[in-house]
Amino acid sequence: MTESTDDILTRPLGLPEAPEPPAGRFERLVAVLRRPMVAGSAIAIALAGSAGLVLLLGDPQGGEPRVEAKITLREPSIRPAAPIPTAVDPQATAPAPAASRLQRSAEELETASGVTVVRPAGSGPTDAVLIRIPPPTAPRLAPAPDPRISETGRHGLLPKLGEGRVRALDVYARAEEPGTGPRIAVVVTGLGVGQAATAGATARLPAAVSLAFLPYGGEAERAAARARDAGHEVFLQLPMEPFDYPDSDPGPQTLLTALKGPENAERLAWALARFPGYVGVANFMGSKLMADAAFEPVLREIGARGLGFLDDGTGPKPVNLPANKSRTPIARAEIVLDATPRAEAIDAALAQAEARARADGFVLVSTSGSVLSVDRIVRWAKDLDARGLRLVPASVALRGARDKRVSTAD
């Protein structure tokens, strides 16, 4: 077949000759399907149709692996009996989970028993412990708060003087145990902030020792409640201005000589609402305030709420005490046991307290709640009865007869 001259001249250069169109119907159909776009569309339609059939007819196990396993039943074999041990290993111990369950049970038993458990540092409930069980005649503290001597203030629950002049000083105090002989009252201050030191003092010290709590920290109320549960009467420590303020800063809400009466009254109300059940207020620092006329309205408010005031003796004794027109009960510690924080110095101060008690019949001493101070007091108090001496609560200095007080309001 030959091409015409016109076709040769009019065909673009570099292009192949146009193929001849297929002659038959089948050939034309095959030619159409060979086109890329048409072939792709046909494949997509086929896949969509297959998926539709699967969805319509369903194949719950389609695509999942299938395995056929043959199950053969066998007769159970008889396991030989374990040999009986001939000896018991003394070093054998229970598995760790069982030991943990026993330890938890021991802790729960101690908590539910209501007794005071004292153990060496780092030991657990399964170790040897010293358990102090109070005798049936031991004094029990009244529940707090008592609605007869409580009222709601701006900052929370406050103590008040009840009908018939019922005082928190009397209701919340620990009763003096019967006995004879010289008496020593000990008040431990600075508690409620350090949880370990507070828990140690509460658990280890004899119940007749009084504990004073700072108004700071979220644990103050709970720590004071635990102390009362253990038989300790408690005091609230009031942050007050010292002579070297602000170099020595008692903390927020400190009562200051430069403040007006209503401002100090507001700070006092804040402190009094920190927790219930205390018999009186003790100073935290405060040597400057206690020697200033600004202390008189504070002292009056303390007495009007049925409380006493205890000076821990850490500051110099004021030469000119402010007027105490309200006749609020006041007492001052004669000896600070850890004024020199060394073991031999604390032991010497305790010996001095014994001598003062034998001479005067009664002495009030104070100390911080440091581990060292608590250790020396616990050691000293072990055989106190054998030496003819008695521990009594610090409230004796505030609510007893005149000869029991270190100092009197009048």
C-alpha positions in Angstrom: 0.0 0.0 0.0 1.4 3.3 -0.9 0.7 6.7 0.7 -0.3 9.7 -1.3 2.0 12.6 -1.7 -0.4 14.8 0.2 -0.4 12.5 3.3 3.3 12.5 3.4 3.6 16.2 3.1 0.9 17.0 5.7 1.9 14.5 8.5 3.9 16.2 11.4 7.5 15.3 11.4 8.7 12.7 14.1 5.2 11.1 14.6 4.5 7.5 13.8 2.0 6.6 11.2 -1.6 6.6 12.5 -2.7 3.0 13.1 -5.5 1.7 11.0 -8.9 1.6 12.9 -10.0 -1.9 13.9 -12.3 -3.5 11.5 -14.4 -5.9 13.6 -16.7 -5.2 16.7 -14.6 -7.4 19.1 -11.4 -5.7 17.9 -12.9 -2.3 18.6 -13.9 -3.3 22.1 -10.4 -4.7 22.9 -8.9 -1.5 21.6 -11.1 0.6 24.0 -10.1 -1.5 27.0 -6.5 -1.1 26.3 -6.7 2.6 26.9 -5.1 3.4 30.4 -8.0 5.5 31.8 -10.6 3.0 30.7 -8.6 0.1 32.2 -8.2 1.8 35.6 -11.8 2.6 35.8 -12.8 -1.0 35.0 -10.5 -2.3 37.7 -11.9 0.2 40.3 -15.5 -0.8 39.4 -14.5 -4.5 39.8 -13.0 -3.9 43.3 -16.0 -1.9 44.4 -18.3 -4.6 43.2 -16.4 -7.2 45.2 -16.5 -5.2 48.4 -20.2 -4.6 47.9 -20.8 -8.4 47.6 -18.8 -9.0 50.8 -20.8 -6.4 52.8 -24.0 -7.7 51.4 -23.5 -11.4 51.8 -21.1 -11.1 54.9 -18.0 -13.0 55.6 -17.4 -12.9 59.4 -14.2 -14.9 59.2 -12.9 -13.3 56.1 -9.2 -12.4 56.4 -8.7 -14.3 59.7 -6.2 -17.1 60.0 -7.7 -20.5 60.5 -6.0 -23.4 62.3 -7.3 -26.9 62.8 -6.1 -28.5 66.1 -6.7 -32.1 67.1 -7.7 -32.5 70.8 -6.9 -35.8 72.4 -8.2 -36.8 75.8 -5.7 -38.4 78.2 -6.1 -40.0 81.5 -5.0 -37.7 84.4 -1.6 -38.7 85.8 -1.2 -39.3 89.5 1.2 -36.8 91.0 3.5 -38.3 93.6 3.1 -37.0 97.2 5.5 -34.4 98.3 8.2 -35.7 100.7 7.8 -34.7 104.3 10.6 -32.4 105.4 12.8 -33.9 108.1 14.0 -30.6 109.6 12.7 -27.0 109.7 15.0 -24.3 108.4 15.2 -21.6 111.1 16.1 -19.1 108.4 13.0 -19.8 106.4 10.7 -16.8 106.1 7.3 -16.2 104.6 7.1 -14.7 101.1 7.2 -11.0 100.8 3.4 -10.6 100.0 2.5 -12.5 103.2 4.9 -10.5 105.3 3.4 -7.3 103.8 -0.1 -8.5 104.8 1.1 -9.3 108.3 2.7 -5.9 108.6 -0.5 -4.2 107.5 -2.5 -6.2 110.0 -0.1 -5.3 112.8 -0.4 -1.6 111.9 -4.2 -1.8 111.9 -4.2 -3.6 115.2 -2.0 -1.0 116.8 -4.2 1.8 115.5 -7.4 0.2 116.7 -6.1 -0.7 120.1 -5.9 2.9 121.3 -2.5 2.3 123.0 0.7 4.2 122.5 3.4 2.1 120.7 7.0 3.2 120.9 9.6 1.5 118.7 13.2 2.3 117.6 13.6 4.5 114.6 13.3 2.5 111.4 11.7 -0.6 112.9 8.3 -2.0 111.9 5.3 -3.5 113.6 6.8 -6.9 113.5 9.9 -5.9 115.6 10.1 -5.7 119.3 8.2 -2.7 120.6 7.4 -1.0 123.9 3.7 -0.6 124.4 2.4 1.8 127.0 -1.1 0.9 128.2 -2.6 3.6 130.4 -3.9 2.3 133.7 -7.7 2.3 134.2 -7.3 5.2 136.6 -5.4 7.4 134.1 -7.2 10.7 133.5 -9.1 11.1 130.2 -9.5 14.4 128.5 -12.8 15.9 127.7 -13.9 15.8 124.0 -13.2 18.9 122.0 -14.8 21.1 120.9 -17.2 21.4 123.7 -20.3 23.4 122.5 -20.7 25.0 126.0 -17.5 26.9 125.6 -17.3 27.4 121.8 -18.6 30.0 119.4 -18.2 30.6 115.7 -16.0 33.6 114.7 -14.9 35.1 111.4 -11.9 32.7 111.2 -13.6 29.6 112.6 -14.4 28.1 116.0 -13.3 30.1 119.0 -13.2 29.3 122.8 -15.5 31.4 125.0 -16.4 31.6 128.6 -19.4 29.4 129.2 -22.4 29.9 131.4 -21.5 29.8 135.1 -18.0 30.9 134.1 -17.1 27.5 132.7 -13.6 27.8 131.3 -11.7 25.9 128.6 -8.8 26.1 131.1 -10.8 23.7 133.4 -12.7 21.6 130.8 -9.8 20.7 128.5 -7.1 20.3 131.2 -5.7 17.0 132.2 -6.5 16.1 135.8 -3.7 15.7 138.2 -3.2 12.1 139.1 -3.4 11.4 142.9 -0.2 11.1 144.8 2.1 12.9 147.1 5.6 14.4 146.8 7.2 17.3 144.9 5.7 18.0 141.4 7.3 18.9 138.2 5.3 20.3 135.2 6.9 20.1 131.7 5.6 21.9 128.6 7.1 21.1 125.2 6.8 23.9 122.7 7.2 24.4 118.9 5.1 21.4 117.8 2.7 21.0 114.9 5.1 22.0 112.1 7.6 19.2 111.9 5.5 16.0 111.6 8.2 13.6 112.6 9.2 15.6 115.7 5.6 16.1 116.7 4.7 12.5 116.3 7.8 11.4 118.3 7.0 13.8 121.2 3.3 12.7 121.2 4.1 9.0 121.3 7.2 8.9 123.5 6.7 11.5 126.2 4.7 10.6 129.3 1.0 11.7 129.0 1.4 14.1 131.9 3.7 16.3 129.8 1.9 19.2 128.2 2.4 20.0 124.5 2.2 23.4 122.8 1.4 23.7 119.1 2.1 26.5 116.7 -0.8 27.8 114.7 0.9 27.2 111.3 0.7 24.4 108.9 -2.2 22.2 107.6 -1.5 19.5 110.2 -1.8 21.6 113.4 -5.4 20.6 114.1 -4.8 16.9 113.4 -1.6 16.9 115.4 -3.2 18.5 118.4 -6.1 16.1 118.3 -3.7 13.1 118.2 -1.9 14.6 121.3 -5.1 14.9 123.2 -6.1 11.3 122.2 -2.8 10.2 123.7 -3.6 12.0 127.0 -1.6 15.2 126.6 -3.2 18.5 127.4 -2.4 21.1 124.8 -1.6 24.8 124.5 -1.8 27.1 121.5 1.4 29.1 120.8 0.8 32.7 119.9 3.4 34.4 117.5 4.4 37.7 119.2 7.0 40.4 118.5 10.5 39.8 120.0 13.0 42.5 120.7 15.1 41.8 117.6 12.1 41.7 115.2 12.2 41.4 112.2 15.6 39.7 112.3 13.8 37.1 114.4 10.4 36.8 112.8 7.7 34.5 114.4 5.9 34.3 111.1 2.6 35.5 109.6 -0.1 37.0 111.8 2.5 38.1 114.4 1.1 40.4 117.1 3.2 43.7 117.0 3.6 46.6 119.3 3.2 49.0 116.4 -0.3 47.7 115.5 -3.5 49.2 116.8 -5.6 47.3 119.2 -8.2 46.0 116.6 -5.4 44.8 114.3 -3.8 42.7 117.0 -7.3 41.5 118.1 -7.9 40.3 114.5 -4.6 38.4 114.5 -5.3 36.9 117.9 -8.7 35.7 116.7 -7.1 34.1 113.6 -4.7 32.2 115.9 -7.3 31.1 118.4 -9.4 29.5 115.6 -6.6 27.2 114.4 -7.7 24.1 116.4 -9.9 23.4 119.5 -9.2 21.8 122.8 -6.4 23.9 124.2 -6.3 25.0 127.9 -4.4 28.2 127.3 -2.1 30.3 125.2 1.7 30.2 125.3 4.0 32.7 123.7 6.0 32.1 120.6 8.9 34.6 121.0 7.2 37.8 122.1 9.7 39.3 124.6 9.0 42.8 123.3 5.2 42.6 123.1 5.0 41.1 126.6 6.9 44.1 128.0 4.7 46.6 126.2 1.3 48.2 127.0 0.0 46.6 123.7 0.0 43.3 125.5 -2.7 44.3 128.0 -5.7 44.1 125.7 -4.4 40.8 124.3 -4.1 39.4 127.8 -7.6 40.6 128.6 -9.1 38.9 125.6 -7.3 35.6 126.4 -8.7 35.7 130.0 -12.2 36.7 128.7 -12.3 33.5 126.7 -11.7 31.3 129.7 -8.0 30.7 128.9 -4.7 31.1 130.8 -1.4 32.5 129.5 1.9 30.7 129.9 5.3 32.3 129.4 7.8 29.7 128.3 10.6 31.6 129.9 12.8 31.7 126.8 12.9 35.5 126.8 14.1 37.9 129.6 11.6 38.4 132.3 9.8 41.8 131.9 10.7 44.3 134.5 7.4 46.1 134.4 4.6 43.8 133.5 1.6 45.4 131.8 -1.5 45.8 134.0 -3.6 42.6 134.2 -6.9 44.2 135.1 -8.8 41.1 133.8 -6.9 38.9 136.3 -6.1 36.4 133.6 -4.2 33.4 135.0 -0.5 33.8 134.2 2.5 31.5 134.8 6.1 31.6 133.7 8.5 28.7 133.3 11.3 28.9 135.8 13.8 26.7 133.9 14.3 26.2 130.1 15.7 22.7 129.8 17.4 23.1 126.5 18.6 26.7 126.7 21.9 25.0 125.9 21.0 22.3 123.4 23.5 19.6 124.6 22.7 16.3 126.3 24.8 17.0 129.4 23.3 20.6 129.7 19.7 19.2 129.5 20.5 16.6 132.1 21.9 19.3 134.4 18.7 21.4 133.9 16.5 18.4 134.8 18.6 17.9 138.0 18.1 21.6 138.8 14.3 21.2 138.3 14.3 18.3 140.7 16.1 20.3 143.3 13.7 23.3 142.8 10.7 21.0 143.1 12.0 19.5 146.4 12.6 23.0 147.8 9.4 24.6 146.7 7.0 21.7 146.1 6.3 22.6 142.5 8.3 23.8 139.4 7.3 24.6 135.9 9.8 24.0 133.1 9.7 24.3 129.4 11.7 22.8 126.4 11.5 22.7 122.7 10.3 19.6 120.9 13.7 18.7 119.4 14.6 15.0 119.3 17.4 15.5 121.7 15.2 17.2 124.3 12.6 14.5 124.0 15.2 11.7 124.3 16.6 13.2 127.5 13.2 13.7 129.1 12.1 10.2 128.3 15.3 8.8 129.8 14.9 11.1 132.9 11.2 10.3 133.5 11.6 6.4 133.6 12.2 6.1 137.3 10.8 9.5 138.5 8.4 7.8 140.8 11.2 5.9 142.5 12.9 9.2 143.2 9.8 10.4 145.0 8.8 13.0 142.3 5.6 13.3 140.2 4.9 14.7 136.7 1.8 16.9 136.6 0.3 18.9 133.7 1.3 22.5 133.1 -2.2 23.7 133.7 -1.7 23.1 137.4 0.4 26.3 137.4 -2.6 28.3 136.0 -5.7 26.8 137.7 -4.5 25.4 141.1 -4.3 27.0 144.5 -2.0 30.0 145.0 0.8 27.8 146.3 0.8 25.8 143.1 1.3 28.7 140.8 4.6 30.0 139.6 3.1 33.5 139.4 -0.4 34.8 140.0 -2.5 37.2 138.2 -3.0 39.4 141.3 
